């Protein structure tokens, strides 16, 4: 008997999971219907519960997608019994309950590991609650490159995300406000950093990823990336005063030179800056003629009142429109971190750190200031785009593998960057669509998934989805996902604070989990990171 | 040995017996047995009646209480008799296990009828096929008969309520085409909820 055969037998011999019912109907297309055993109370079976179906040669894994009441006799419904005894007697004979299952994976006799289903279990196959061994078989155990993110409903073994696969594609964390998106995102990023699988760049709009973040509900301080990983993480602050107020000492202040700002960055800010189509065209013309310093040139002419004369030499631009443009762009020039010239280009410094496999958190001071947020994000990301492309092409030419390092760009309020209008014009759309080839992926964090371009959504590899209220959001997060209708039921039944639906490239099958406690996670990760660092220090000596 | 009666008519489906004492017949729905020495046949009492011993002469109203009648006309008891009918539901050969279906041959006339012991009732009613046999008996009061038999069986089972639920489900299953009938039987065997708790 082979080792795998033994493993299978050991697994299937484990009948510790309570029997729930038997398969009565099914098709590969529509899923399986099982009748609940009479001694199983329908109220005990929760949607999202992880179950197994024991066929003759395979064990199938599924979640409970629906629970239904059924009856054999219409007369019962006309005169429902009010007596407890009669109700109990009729349960199972005239009335019964069924559950809908969607097996996704199976493990077969004598085979190693799970594979996707291509068949269904036979009539009357037993459905039972999955045991911890089953969960471990499907979702693996926490290891160097896998992150335990939580546990299936009412179970004690971990559901693990395969981080190597996770960083290979763009991913998303969705959920309405207060569903713990930032806790989850931090956990995912900390997992990636700990496993040393990618450099991490975070555009941290609400100051949640640097040192500490405050739990909105408990007011407890939760350690963030720098607090966990120390010097491996660099904090860049756009608003150093705000950082100081929160007793955070940033590693660097963000400084942007006027010449760093390109037309594309401003196109992204169209609605923030009230730019018309004509003004966008004007910017293109000006930058063509004046080169990289076009913005500086424009502003100095505007300040000096010489704009009218200068514009006489242009054919394609309208004077009034350009004057309006200059007025609108004043908002950008006046931003405190935008300088005429800088000694230290923040974007370059960040790129360098990221190429050295360090991690960067850009703090924005907590104001909901989309102008700063989007401008900086756009400039930095554009620079990364250029450098990673170059580095990758160089590395390919030299035959070097694993260079440039994998990079995960974390984007909060992602719909601002990836809306259908913005996605085709801005750098973020390009990254989401094609930068996978150049080792750059996005981690999109958003509460309005319906605001994100459809094509970008379809590129998302792994999705972590918390509770969503809006119909459109619920529909759009699952768009293009197989079995979206069935998953929608799970999504509808998530508990806002604790549960998320996981699915996609880094997981063997979609599943609802109760997210693990962040504080324990942070503590354990910090301890592990500390130990690892000591080990490395010893080696260095 | 408690003798409940003596068989006067028998077929493979039912028997008729006369009680030794007038007014002292078995209870409706109770379990009885009769043995011919090698085979024991088990049945459920489906009908009990007190009649005149002479079918052509009915009893007439006398306007007296039983105390007065016993004093003044003691011969009256001798003119009356108690008879009962039972449906066969199972049998056992002397050396074999219990078979929960009809016997191959009827019990003999003049064999005695006795009540079943608790052990016998438990063994006989553990599987619920007696409910099907009684349900198919074709009597008009099938709901009453089935309910009475289930109640009398339940009294001998440890967990009475669990037994009644199981039997009730068998009834619901058996009469699934006739919800009215099934529910009338189930209502007749239900445990009053308050008394149970």
Interface residues (C-beta under 8 A of the other chain):
Chain A: X38 X72 X73 X75 X76 X79 X81 X83 X84 X85 X86 X88 X89 X90 X92 X93 X94
Chain B: X161 X164 X165 X168 X169 X171 X172 X173 X176 X179 X180 X182 X183 X186 X187 X190 X191 X193
